[in-house]
Amino acid sequence: MHRIRTLLAPLANRTQTDASAPLTNPSASGFLTIGTTTYIDPHGTYPLDHRSDGTPSVIINDTTHPITILTESNHSHPATAPPTDPLPPLVLAPGERTETRRGDGVRVG
């Protein structure tokens, strides 16, 4: 019986704050629409697919957080590689929408 108590002691000594630690990238409340797909309470990064006919992709930010349309230049590059897209990232505030032909993904937050 002493051996079982010894094995379970680390679990009993854990603080309760570990279980309630906040997420590093909290979910946004609301809806994120990319093209024809709508995400509920999104968090993280979502792909941005472009249509083969060249029409722009519709992005609607009906969330509580701003979103960023990521392009290749917004990702980290080695020091020797220049960015391929000189334009700054496109950021949509809550409630905004846009149509775009550029970008690889959409990041919430």
C-alpha positions, 0 to 999 in steps of 0.5 A: 500500500505504501508503494501505491501512495508513493506513486500517486503522490505527484498527482496529489501534489499538483496545483490546480492552476495547471488545469485552468491555465489559459490557452495561448491563442484563445478562441474568438467568439462568433463566425469566420467565413472563408469562401463558402466555409464558416467556422464557429468560435475560430482559433488558430490558422485556417487555409485560404483556397483560391478558385481556379477561375481567378475570382477573389475569395470572400473573407468575413470576420464576424468574430470578437478578434481581428484576423490576419490574412497571411502571405508567404512574406508574413512567415519567417524567412531565413536571413538570406531569403528576401520576402516574396510579397512586399505588401504588408499583411491584410488585417480585418477588424471585427465586423469587416469583410473583404475579397482578396486574390492573395494570401495562403491562410487566415490567422485569428488573433 
